[in-house]
């Protein structure tokens, strides 16, 4: 979730041929999401800013705000229709990124909005497990291996409960009247 390229570079790479002003404005929104400037979004969302606006890497405003721990902004974006299950171009989910950053308040907002802990690579559920990463570093006397352990098991049960809730909701939809009507059955 790096910063956007300079405006000139983004303009030359724009597939849509957007004018430089439009690219600059979009960049301002992405920067505002990263820094949690909720006031901008309180004005722009009701006036038509798409809540699922995506940058050149597939990161949405919700992904950027959430990853940087801006819970009030994440909540506002969700209320305006931002999709908590949107994956970026690398297949990363918003929820997994927030688990990585250990942002419990944002995790709650995303789960309440229907975020699926099994989406993405790695998924948010995967991120709750113990992972050992070995990174070799060259030093004068040879190679030093640093081991990083990442574990967020505090969220594991909550994610399992969310998965069951989502599965139950999907089963009810498939077994309920909306499915029957879609298939032409009457009750």
Phi, psi and omega in degrees: 000055181288170178289156181292154178293162177304151184306316182300317180294317180297322180295316182292336181264356185291119179287333183275351181065036181293148176293153182305326180296320180293319178296317179297319179295315179300318179300321178297321178294318179295319177296321179295323177294317179299323184263001174074029181282078186298329183302321179299317183283332175297332178270317189283322183297313178295340180265008172113002175298126180295126180295337179259025177306133186237139178273185184293351178254002181085005178281130178271168175302320180296320179298315182293314180296317182294313182301327180267009171078024182267079184302314180300321179290319177301317179297316179298315181297318178298318179298335179263015171098010178296136184275115181286353181254010179291131176261149175275184185295343178264007179078018180270140178265157177297315184297318179297320178297323181286327174295314178305319181276354179056064180245081186303321181295318179290323177303315179299317179299314182293318178296317178299332180275000176098019179299138181261114182294349180267355182280150173090168178230112352287158178281167177296324178296318177301323183291346178277347182276169177281127176234133177248123179248124177258126180238115177279137176235133178281132174230172184303322185268010179140225181240127176258131178253121176262138179246127177248131178248130180240121182214125178229054185293346179302332183266349188304310182294321179298321179292320178297320177297319179296318180299315178297319179298316180294321177295319179295319179296321179293320178295318179298320180295317181289329181264351185272185185294330181294324177292317181297319179294321180296328180269001177086014179269153175243155181254000000 
